Amino acid sequence: MGVEVRPVGTRREMRRFIKLPWRLYRNEPNWVAPLLMDVKKRLDRSGNPFFKHAEAEYFLAWRQDRVVGRITAHIDRNLNEFQDNRWGLFGWFECEDDPEAARALIGTAEKWLRQRGCEKVVGPMDFTTNDECGVLVEGHERPPIILCPWQHAYYQRLLEQDVGLSKAMDLYMWSLYVTGREKVHPAIWEVADKLEAEHGIVCRKFRKKDLEVEIGRFLEVYNAAWERNWGFVPLTEEEVRHYAKDLKPVLDENWAMVAEKKDTGEVVGAALTLPDYNQVLGKLNGRLLPFGWVTALRERKKIDAVRVFALGVKPAYQHTGVAARFYQMHFDAAERTPQKWGETGWILEVNKPMNRAMEGMGGEIVRRYRVYEREL
């Protein structure tokens, strides 16, 4: 029985594309099922604002009537324009431990991208570096934290040895313990304490009631602070509004922060940290209905961890100590909430300042994700 890779063409095939991970991970206690309704929204070409500047095809790998893998091939025009490249991307990769199927999936995605003028394939990205991306290559023993994928350990072998892709970049997740201030390098607290007096910058919590305005402030910082990063593509305002709508139910004002110039009100930094709702999703198996809401309401009170989703400062203010003040505010938040630990990232392996800062905070690299590439 050979492998045949075909585009998703029917609603039934789309259901099989979406539900494949439930079968592949059914015996894996560390895998956390995403909410089905969220997955459907992200893949919906008519509803996801990503597709206003991108195109994609979804593929399934078949052995007769059995689905053995899936992949997307996509082109992000905003990425190509911003980074001045001709990358094509693949994502949503899932596969049985089947080298033939993996080669067929990647080969089909590469052919689709090559036909559209792409010069390199990069991935996995679901759909950009602003989303879940990379293959987990270290940290399989840990349950995944919110908005982080967990994959079979054999995926690394499939993509590196059997398919022959090369590493493009590793992404780090660092441990974060927001208790025991004495364990943090004292220079961090010294810089944080001088922020307002020396630079006229004040930091405050997000105002959830003004979320639309606050998200606009976050967008301003996000697109300025990360623009030099490998693989970065700016979020459009519509994408930010879309993300904000999805994140609002899990946003906690204790863990979302803004830095502003005291005299002008200019936003110079922002930090968005999320309670680890994977601790809730792990009880739901992808569904809120009919009784998942009850479980979610009960379990969310038990969440004891967070993920630092994004922490950035505009380049002109990165020397001032805004990041140090944000770290200090995380310790303050831990004193008010049940959350006492978590993870930060992902952080690019080449981002030496942020990785040094995480080390100074007493962190350790606890997960590593890998993004691959190949010339077409």
C-alpha positions as a Markdown table, in Angstrom:
| # | Residue | x | y | z |
|---|---|---|---|---|
| 1 | Met | 0.0 | 0.0 | 0.0 |
| 2 | Gly | 1.7 | 3.2 | -1.2 |
| 3 | Val | 1.1 | 6.7 | 0.1 |
| 4 | Glu | -1.0 | 9.1 | -1.8 |
| 5 | Val | -1.1 | 12.8 | -0.8 |
| 6 | Arg | -4.2 | 14.7 | -1.8 |
| 7 | Pro | -5.6 | 18.2 | -1.1 |
| 8 | Val | -8.5 | 18.4 | 1.4 |
| 9 | Gly | -11.5 | 18.6 | -0.8 |
| 10 | Thr | -14.6 | 17.9 | 1.3 |
| 11 | Arg | -16.0 | 18.7 | 4.7 |
| 12 | Arg | -15.5 | 15.1 | 5.7 |
| 13 | Glu | -11.9 | 15.3 | 4.7 |
| 14 | Met | -11.5 | 18.6 | 6.6 |
| 15 | Arg | -12.9 | 16.8 | 9.7 |
| 16 | Arg | -10.3 | 14.1 | 9.3 |
| 17 | Phe | -7.6 | 16.7 | 8.9 |
| 18 | Ile | -8.6 | 18.4 | 12.1 |
| 19 | Lys | -9.2 | 15.3 | 14.2 |
| 20 | Leu | -6.0 | 13.4 | 13.2 |
| 21 | Pro | -4.1 | 14.4 | 16.3 |
| 22 | Trp | -6.7 | 12.9 | 18.6 |
| 23 | Arg | -5.8 | 9.5 | 17.1 |
| 24 | Leu | -2.1 | 10.0 | 16.9 |
| 25 | Tyr | -1.9 | 11.1 | 20.6 |
| 26 | Arg | -4.6 | 9.0 | 22.1 |
| 27 | Asn | -2.0 | 7.2 | 24.3 |
| 28 | Glu | 0.1 | 10.2 | 25.2 |
| 29 | Pro | -0.7 | 11.7 | 28.6 |
| 30 | Asn | 1.3 | 14.9 | 28.0 |
| 31 | Trp | -0.6 | 15.9 | 24.8 |
| 32 | Val | -3.3 | 18.5 | 25.4 |
| 33 | Ala | -6.2 | 18.6 | 23.0 |
| 34 | Pro | -6.9 | 22.1 | 21.6 |
| 35 | Leu | -10.5 | 23.4 | 21.5 |
| 36 | Leu | -12.0 | 22.1 | 18.3 |
| 37 | Met | -13.8 | 25.4 | 17.7 |
| 38 | Asp | -10.5 | 27.3 | 17.9 |
| 39 | Val | -8.8 | 25.0 | 15.4 |
| 40 | Lys | -11.7 | 25.3 | 13.0 |
| 41 | Lys | -11.6 | 29.1 | 13.2 |
| 42 | Arg | -7.8 | 29.2 | 12.6 |
| 43 | Leu | -8.2 | 27.0 | 9.5 |
| 44 | Asp | -11.2 | 28.9 | 8.1 |
| 45 | Arg | -10.0 | 30.8 | 5.1 |
| 46 | Ser | -13.0 | 33.1 | 5.1 |
| 47 | Gly | -12.8 | 34.0 | 8.8 |
| 48 | Asn | -9.1 | 34.1 | 9.7 |
| 49 | Pro | -7.6 | 37.6 | 8.7 |
| 50 | Phe | -4.3 | 35.9 | 8.0 |
| 51 | Phe | -5.7 | 34.8 | 4.6 |
| 52 | Lys | -6.2 | 38.4 | 3.5 |
| 53 | His | -2.5 | 38.5 | 2.8 |
| 54 | Ala | -1.8 | 34.7 | 2.4 |
| 55 | Glu | -2.8 | 31.6 | 0.5 |
| 56 | Ala | -2.7 | 28.0 | 1.6 |
| 57 | Glu | -3.5 | 24.4 | 0.7 |
| 58 | Tyr | -4.3 | 21.6 | 3.1 |
| 59 | Phe | -3.1 | 18.1 | 2.4 |
| 60 | Leu | -3.8 | 14.6 | 3.8 |
| 61 | Ala | -1.6 | 11.6 | 3.3 |
| 62 | Trp | -3.5 | 8.4 | 2.7 |
| 63 | Arg | -2.8 | 4.7 | 2.7 |
| 64 | Gln | -5.9 | 3.4 | 0.9 |
| 65 | Asp | -8.7 | 4.7 | 3.2 |
| 66 | Arg | -6.5 | 5.4 | 6.2 |
| 67 | Val | -5.2 | 8.9 | 6.9 |
| 68 | Val | -1.6 | 8.7 | 8.0 |
| 69 | Gly | -0.5 | 12.3 | 8.0 |
| 70 | Arg | -1.4 | 16.0 | 7.3 |
| 71 | Ile | 0.3 | 19.2 | 6.3 |
| 72 | Thr | -0.3 | 22.7 | 5.0 |
| 73 | Ala | 1.6 | 24.6 | 2.4 |
| 74 | His | 1.2 | 28.4 | 2.6 |
| 75 | Ile | 2.6 | 31.7 | 1.4 |
| 76 | Asp | 2.5 | 34.8 | 3.5 |
| 77 | Arg | 2.9 | 37.9 | 1.2 |
| 78 | Asn | 3.3 | 40.1 | 4.3 |
| 79 | Leu | 6.3 | 38.0 | 5.5 |
| 80 | Asn | 7.9 | 37.9 | 2.0 |
| 81 | Glu | 7.6 | 41.7 | 1.7 |
| 82 | Phe | 8.7 | 42.5 | 5.2 |
| 83 | Gln | 11.7 | 40.2 | 5.2 |
| 84 | Asp | 12.4 | 40.6 | 1.5 |
| 85 | Asn | 12.5 | 36.9 | 0.8 |
| 86 | Arg | 10.7 | 34.3 | -1.2 |
| 87 | Trp | 10.0 | 31.8 | 1.5 |
| 88 | Gly | 7.2 | 29.3 | 1.3 |
| 89 | Leu | 6.0 | 27.8 | 4.6 |
| 90 | Phe | 4.6 | 24.5 | 5.8 |
| 91 | Gly | 2.7 | 23.9 | 9.0 |
| 92 | Trp | 0.1 | 21.8 | 10.9 |
| 93 | Phe | 2.4 | 18.8 | 10.4 |
| 94 | Glu | 1.3 | 15.6 | 12.0 |
| 95 | Cys | 2.3 | 12.1 | 10.9 |
| 96 | Glu | 2.4 | 8.5 | 12.0 |
| 97 | Asp | 5.9 | 7.1 | 12.4 |
| 98 | Asp | 6.0 | 6.5 | 8.7 |
| 99 | Pro | 9.1 | 7.9 | 6.8 |
| 100 | Glu | 7.4 | 7.3 | 3.4 |
| 101 | Ala | 4.4 | 9.4 | 4.5 |
| 102 | Ala | 6.6 | 12.2 | 5.9 |
| 103 | Arg | 8.6 | 12.4 | 2.7 |
| 104 | Ala | 5.4 | 12.5 | 0.6 |
| 105 | Leu | 3.9 | 15.2 | 2.7 |
| 106 | Ile | 6.9 | 17.5 | 2.7 |
| 107 | Gly | 7.5 | 16.7 | -1.0 |
| 108 | Thr | 4.0 | 17.7 | -1.9 |
| 109 | Ala | 4.2 | 20.9 | 0.1 |
| 110 | Glu | 7.5 | 21.8 | -1.6 |
| 111 | Lys | 6.1 | 21.1 | -5.1 |
| 112 | Trp | 3.1 | 23.4 | -4.3 |
| 113 | Leu | 5.4 | 26.1 | -3.1 |
| 114 | Arg | 7.9 | 25.8 | -5.9 |
| 115 | Gln | 5.1 | 26.1 | -8.5 |
| 116 | Arg | 4.3 | 29.5 | -7.0 |
| 117 | Gly | 7.8 | 30.8 | -7.2 |
| 118 | Cys | 9.1 | 30.2 | -3.7 |
| 119 | Glu | 12.9 | 29.7 | -3.2 |
| 120 | Lys | 13.0 | 28.1 | 0.2 |
| 121 | Val | 10.6 | 26.0 | 2.4 |
| 122 | Val | 10.5 | 26.9 | 6.1 |
| 123 | Gly | 8.5 | 25.3 | 8.9 |
| 124 | Pro | 6.5 | 24.1 | 10.6 |
| 125 | Met | 4.6 | 27.3 | 11.3 |
| 126 | Asp | 0.9 | 27.3 | 12.0 |
| 127 | Phe | 0.7 | 29.8 | 10.2 |
| 128 | Thr | 3.5 | 32.3 | 11.2 |
| 129 | Thr | 6.0 | 32.9 | 13.9 |
| 130 | Asn | 3.2 | 34.8 | 15.7 |
| 131 | Asp | 1.4 | 31.4 | 16.0 |
| 132 | Glu | 2.5 | 28.0 | 17.2 |
| 133 | Cys | 5.6 | 26.9 | 15.4 |
| 134 | Gly | 8.5 | 24.5 | 15.5 |
| 135 | Val | 8.9 | 20.8 | 16.4 |
| 136 | Leu | 9.5 | 19.9 | 20.0 |
| 137 | Val | 13.0 | 18.4 | 20.2 |
| 138 | Glu | 13.6 | 18.8 | 24.0 |
| 139 | Gly | 11.2 | 18.8 | 26.9 |
| 140 | His | 8.8 | 15.9 | 26.0 |
| 141 | Glu | 8.6 | 14.9 | 29.6 |
| 142 | Arg | 6.7 | 18.2 | 30.5 |
| 143 | Pro | 3.1 | 18.8 | 29.7 |
| 144 | Pro | 2.8 | 21.7 | 27.2 |
| 145 | Ile | 2.0 | 25.1 | 28.5 |
| 146 | Ile | -0.6 | 27.3 | 26.8 |
| 147 | Leu | -0.2 | 28.0 | 23.1 |
| 148 | Cys | 2.8 | 25.6 | 22.8 |
| 149 | Pro | 2.7 | 22.4 | 20.8 |
| 150 | Trp | 3.6 | 19.0 | 22.0 |
| 151 | Gln | 4.6 | 16.4 | 19.4 |
| 152 | His | 6.0 | 12.9 | 19.3 |
| 153 | Ala | 9.7 | 12.6 | 19.8 |
| 154 | Tyr | 10.0 | 10.7 | 16.5 |
| 155 | Tyr | 9.1 | 13.9 | 14.5 |
| 156 | Gln | 12.7 | 15.1 | 14.8 |
| 157 | Arg | 14.0 | 11.9 | 13.2 |
| 158 | Leu | 11.3 | 12.0 | 10.5 |
| 159 | Leu | 12.1 | 15.6 | 9.4 |
| 160 | Glu | 15.9 | 15.5 | 9.9 |
| 161 | Gln | 17.0 | 11.9 | 8.9 |
| 162 | Asp | 14.1 | 10.6 | 6.8 |
| 163 | Val | 13.1 | 13.8 | 5.0 |
| 164 | Gly | 16.5 | 15.5 | 5.1 |
| 165 | Leu | 15.5 | 19.0 | 6.3 |
| 166 | Ser | 18.1 | 21.3 | 7.9 |
| 167 | Lys | 17.8 | 23.3 | 11.1 |
| 168 | Ala | 16.9 | 26.9 | 10.5 |
| 169 | Met | 16.4 | 28.1 | 14.1 |
| 170 | Asp | 15.8 | 26.8 | 17.6 |
| 171 | Leu | 13.3 | 28.4 | 19.9 |
| 172 | Tyr | 13.8 | 28.3 | 23.7 |
| 173 | Met | 11.3 | 28.1 | 26.5 |
| 174 | Trp | 12.7 | 29.0 | 29.9 |
| 175 | Ser | 11.5 | 28.1 | 33.3 |
| 176 | Leu | 10.2 | 31.0 | 35.4 |
| 177 | Tyr | 9.7 | 30.9 | 39.2 |
| 178 | Val | 8.2 | 34.1 | 40.5 |
| 179 | Thr | 8.8 | 33.4 | 44.1 |
| 180 | Gly | 12.1 | 33.9 | 46.0 |
| 181 | Arg | 13.2 | 37.3 | 44.9 |
| 182 | Glu | 16.6 | 36.7 | 46.5 |
| 183 | Lys | 17.4 | 34.2 | 43.7 |
| 184 | Val | 17.3 | 36.9 | 41.1 |
| 185 | His | 20.4 | 38.8 | 40.2 |
| 186 | Pro | 20.3 | 42.0 | 42.3 |
| 187 | Ala | 21.2 | 44.2 | 39.3 |
| 188 | Ile | 17.7 | 43.5 | 37.9 |
| 189 | Trp | 16.0 | 45.0 | 40.9 |
| 190 | Glu | 18.4 | 48.0 | 41.0 |
| 191 | Val | 17.6 | 48.9 | 37.4 |
| 192 | Ala | 13.9 | 48.4 | 37.9 |
| 193 | Asp | 13.8 | 50.7 | 40.9 |
| 194 | Lys | 15.4 | 53.5 | 39.0 |
| 195 | Leu | 13.1 | 53.4 | 36.0 |
| 196 | Glu | 10.7 | 56.2 | 36.9 |
| 197 | Ala | 13.2 | 58.5 | 38.5 |
| 198 | Glu | 15.9 | 58.3 | 35.8 |
| 199 | His | 13.8 | 57.8 | 32.7 |
| 200 | Gly | 10.4 | 59.1 | 33.5 |
| 201 | Ile | 8.8 | 55.8 | 32.6 |
| 202 | Val | 5.9 | 54.2 | 34.6 |
| 203 | Cys | 4.5 | 50.7 | 34.3 |
| 204 | Arg | 1.0 | 49.7 | 35.0 |
| 205 | Lys | -1.4 | 46.8 | 34.5 |
| 206 | Phe | -3.6 | 46.4 | 31.4 |
| 207 | Arg | -7.2 | 47.7 | 31.8 |
| 208 | Lys | -9.4 | 44.8 | 30.6 |
| 209 | Lys | -12.4 | 47.1 | 30.4 |
| 210 | Asp | -10.5 | 49.2 | 27.8 |
| 211 | Leu | -9.2 | 46.1 | 26.0 |
| 212 | Glu | -9.6 | 47.5 | 22.5 |
| 213 | Val | -7.4 | 50.5 | 23.3 |
| 214 | Glu | -4.9 | 48.4 | 25.2 |
| 215 | Ile | -4.5 | 46.0 | 22.3 |
| 216 | Gly | -3.7 | 49.0 | 20.1 |
| 217 | Arg | -1.0 | 50.0 | 22.5 |
| 218 | Phe | 0.3 | 46.4 | 22.5 |
| 219 | Leu | 0.4 | 46.3 | 18.7 |
| 220 | Glu | 2.5 | 49.4 | 18.6 |
| 221 | Val | 5.1 | 47.9 | 20.8 |
| 222 | Tyr | 4.9 | 44.4 | 19.3 |
| 223 | Asn | 5.6 | 45.5 | 15.8 |
| 224 | Ala | 8.4 | 47.8 | 16.8 |
| 225 | Ala | 10.2 | 45.5 | 19.4 |
| 226 | Trp | 10.3 | 42.3 | 17.3 |
| 227 | Glu | 10.8 | 43.7 | 13.8 |
| 228 | Arg | 14.5 | 42.7 | 13.7 |
| 229 | Asn | 13.8 | 39.1 | 14.7 |
| 230 | Trp | 14.4 | 36.2 | 12.4 |
| 231 | Gly | 11.1 | 35.2 | 10.7 |
| 232 | Phe | 9.1 | 38.1 | 12.2 |
| 233 | Val | 6.1 | 39.4 | 10.3 |
| 234 | Pro | 4.1 | 42.3 | 11.7 |
| 235 | Leu | 0.6 | 41.7 | 12.8 |
| 236 | Thr | -2.1 | 43.7 | 11.1 |
| 237 | Glu | -4.6 | 45.6 | 13.2 |
| 238 | Glu | -7.3 | 43.2 | 12.1 |
| 239 | Glu | -5.2 | 40.2 | 13.2 |
| 240 | Val | -4.5 | 41.8 | 16.6 |
| 241 | Arg | -8.3 | 42.4 | 17.1 |
| 242 | His | -8.9 | 38.8 | 16.1 |
| 243 | Tyr | -6.3 | 37.5 | 18.5 |
| 244 | Ala | -7.6 | 39.8 | 21.2 |
| 245 | Lys | -11.1 | 38.3 | 20.9 |
| 246 | Asp | -9.7 | 34.8 | 21.3 |
| 247 | Leu | -7.4 | 35.8 | 24.3 |
| 248 | Lys | -9.9 | 37.9 | 26.2 |
| 249 | Pro | -11.4 | 34.9 | 28.1 |
| 250 | Val | -8.0 | 33.9 | 29.4 |
| 251 | Leu | -6.5 | 37.4 | 29.9 |
| 252 | Asp | -5.8 | 38.3 | 33.6 |
| 253 | Glu | -5.2 | 42.0 | 34.3 |
| 254 | Asn | -2.6 | 40.9 | 37.0 |
| 255 | Trp | -0.4 | 39.5 | 34.3 |
| 256 | Ala | -0.7 | 42.1 | 31.4 |
| 257 | Met | 1.5 | 45.2 | 31.6 |
| 258 | Val | 2.2 | 48.4 | 29.8 |
| 259 | Ala | 5.1 | 50.9 | 30.1 |
| 260 | Glu | 4.5 | 54.6 | 29.3 |
| 261 | Lys | 6.4 | 57.8 | 29.3 |
| 262 | Lys | 5.1 | 59.8 | 32.2 |
| 263 | Asp | 5.2 | 63.2 | 30.4 |
| 264 | Thr | 3.9 | 62.3 | 27.0 |
| 265 | Gly | 2.0 | 59.0 | 27.5 |
| 266 | Glu | 4.0 | 57.3 | 24.7 |
| 267 | Val | 3.8 | 53.5 | 25.0 |
| 268 | Val | 7.3 | 52.2 | 25.2 |
| 269 | Gly | 6.9 | 48.6 | 26.3 |
| 270 | Ala | 4.3 | 45.8 | 26.9 |
| 271 | Ala | 4.2 | 42.4 | 28.5 |
| 272 | Leu | 1.4 | 39.9 | 28.0 |
| 273 | Thr | 1.5 | 36.9 | 30.3 |
| 274 | Leu | -1.2 | 34.3 | 30.2 |
| 275 | Pro | -2.4 | 31.9 | 32.9 |
| 276 | Asp | -1.8 | 28.3 | 31.7 |
| 277 | Tyr | -5.2 | 27.4 | 30.5 |
| 278 | Asn | -3.8 | 24.1 | 29.2 |
| 279 | Gln | -4.3 | 22.9 | 32.8 |
| 280 | Val | -8.0 | 23.4 | 32.0 |
| 281 | Leu | -8.0 | 22.2 | 28.4 |
| 282 | Gly | -6.4 | 18.9 | 29.5 |
| 283 | Lys | -9.7 | 18.1 | 31.2 |
| 284 | Leu | -12.0 | 18.9 | 28.2 |
| 285 | Asn | -10.7 | 16.8 | 25.2 |
| 286 | Gly | -11.3 | 19.7 | 22.8 |
| 287 | Arg | -15.0 | 20.4 | 23.7 |
| 288 | Leu | -16.7 | 23.0 | 25.9 |
| 289 | Leu | -20.2 | 21.6 | 25.2 |
| 290 | Pro | -22.3 | 20.1 | 26.6 |
| 291 | Phe | -20.6 | 20.0 | 30.0 |
| 292 | Gly | -17.1 | 21.4 | 29.4 |
| 293 | Trp | -18.0 | 24.8 | 30.6 |
| 294 | Val | -18.7 | 23.4 | 34.1 |
| 295 | Thr | -15.3 | 21.7 | 34.1 |
| 296 | Ala | -13.6 | 24.9 | 32.8 |
| 297 | Leu | -15.1 | 27.1 | 35.5 |
| 298 | Arg | -14.1 | 24.7 | 38.2 |
| 299 | Glu | -10.6 | 23.9 | 37.0 |
| 300 | Arg | -9.5 | 27.5 | 36.1 |
| 301 | Lys | -9.4 | 28.3 | 39.8 |
| 302 | Lys | -6.6 | 25.7 | 40.2 |
| 303 | Ile | -4.3 | 27.1 | 37.6 |
| 304 | Asp | -0.8 | 27.6 | 39.2 |
| 305 | Ala | 1.3 | 28.6 | 36.2 |
| 306 | Val | 1.7 | 31.2 | 33.5 |
| 307 | Arg | 3.3 | 31.7 | 30.2 |
| 308 | Val | 5.1 | 34.9 | 29.3 |
| 309 | Phe | 3.6 | 35.1 | 25.8 |
| 310 | Ala | 5.2 | 38.4 | 24.8 |
| 311 | Leu | 7.5 | 40.9 | 26.5 |
| 312 | Gly | 8.9 | 43.7 | 24.4 |
| 313 | Val | 10.3 | 47.2 | 24.6 |
| 314 | Lys | 10.7 | 49.7 | 21.7 |
| 315 | Pro | 14.4 | 49.7 | 20.6 |
| 316 | Ala | 15.0 | 53.3 | 21.7 |
| 317 | Tyr | 14.0 | 52.4 | 25.3 |
| 318 | Gln | 15.6 | 48.9 | 25.7 |
| 319 | His | 18.5 | 50.3 | 27.8 |
| 320 | Thr | 16.2 | 51.9 | 30.4 |
| 321 | Gly | 15.2 | 48.9 | 32.5 |
| 322 | Val | 11.6 | 48.5 | 31.4 |
| 323 | Ala | 12.0 | 44.8 | 31.0 |
| 324 | Ala | 13.5 | 44.6 | 34.6 |
| 325 | Arg | 10.4 | 46.4 | 35.9 |
| 326 | Phe | 8.2 | 44.0 | 34.1 |
| 327 | Tyr | 10.0 | 41.1 | 35.7 |
| 328 | Gln | 9.5 | 42.8 | 39.1 |
| 329 | Met | 5.8 | 43.2 | 38.4 |
| 330 | His | 5.6 | 39.5 | 37.7 |
| 331 | Phe | 6.8 | 38.8 | 41.2 |
| 332 | Asp | 4.2 | 41.2 | 42.5 |
| 333 | Ala | 1.5 | 39.5 | 40.5 |
| 334 | Ala | 2.5 | 36.1 | 42.0 |
| 335 | Glu | 1.9 | 37.4 | 45.5 |
| 336 | Arg | -1.7 | 38.3 | 44.5 |
| 337 | Thr | -2.6 | 35.2 | 42.5 |
| 338 | Pro | -2.4 | 31.4 | 42.7 |
| 339 | Gln | 0.2 | 31.4 | 39.9 |
| 340 | Lys | 3.8 | 31.0 | 41.2 |
| 341 | Trp | 5.7 | 29.6 | 38.3 |
| 342 | Gly | 5.6 | 29.2 | 34.5 |
| 343 | Glu | 7.6 | 29.5 | 31.3 |
| 344 | Thr | 8.8 | 32.3 | 29.1 |
| 345 | Gly | 9.1 | 32.2 | 25.4 |
| 346 | Trp | 9.6 | 31.2 | 22.9 |
| 347 | Ile | 12.9 | 33.1 | 22.6 |
| 348 | Leu | 15.2 | 32.7 | 19.5 |
| 349 | Glu | 18.4 | 30.9 | 20.2 |
| 350 | Val | 20.3 | 34.0 | 18.7 |
| 351 | Asn | 18.6 | 36.5 | 21.0 |
| 352 | Lys | 21.5 | 36.8 | 23.5 |
| 353 | Pro | 20.1 | 39.7 | 25.5 |
| 354 | Met | 16.8 | 38.0 | 26.3 |
| 355 | Asn | 18.5 | 34.6 | 27.0 |
| 356 | Arg | 21.0 | 36.3 | 29.4 |
| 357 | Ala | 18.1 | 38.0 | 31.1 |
| 358 | Met | 16.3 | 34.7 | 31.6 |
| 359 | Glu | 19.5 | 33.2 | 33.0 |
| 360 | Gly | 19.8 | 36.2 | 35.4 |
| 361 | Met | 16.2 | 35.5 | 36.6 |
| 362 | Gly | 17.3 | 32.1 | 37.6 |
| 363 | Gly | 15.7 | 30.3 | 34.7 |
| 364 | Glu | 16.7 | 27.2 | 32.8 |
| 365 | Ile | 15.9 | 26.1 | 29.2 |
| 366 | Val | 13.1 | 23.5 | 29.7 |
| 367 | Arg | 11.9 | 23.1 | 26.1 |
| 368 | Arg | 13.4 | 23.5 | 22.7 |
| 369 | Tyr | 11.5 | 23.8 | 19.4 |
| 370 | Arg | 13.1 | 23.6 | 16.0 |
| 371 | Val | 12.1 | 25.2 | 12.7 |
| 372 | Tyr | 13.5 | 23.6 | 9.5 |
| 373 | Glu | 14.3 | 24.8 | 6.1 |
| 374 | Arg | 15.4 | 23.6 | 2.6 |
| 375 | Glu | 16.2 | 25.4 | -0.6 |
| 376 | Leu | 13.7 | 24.7 | -3.4 |
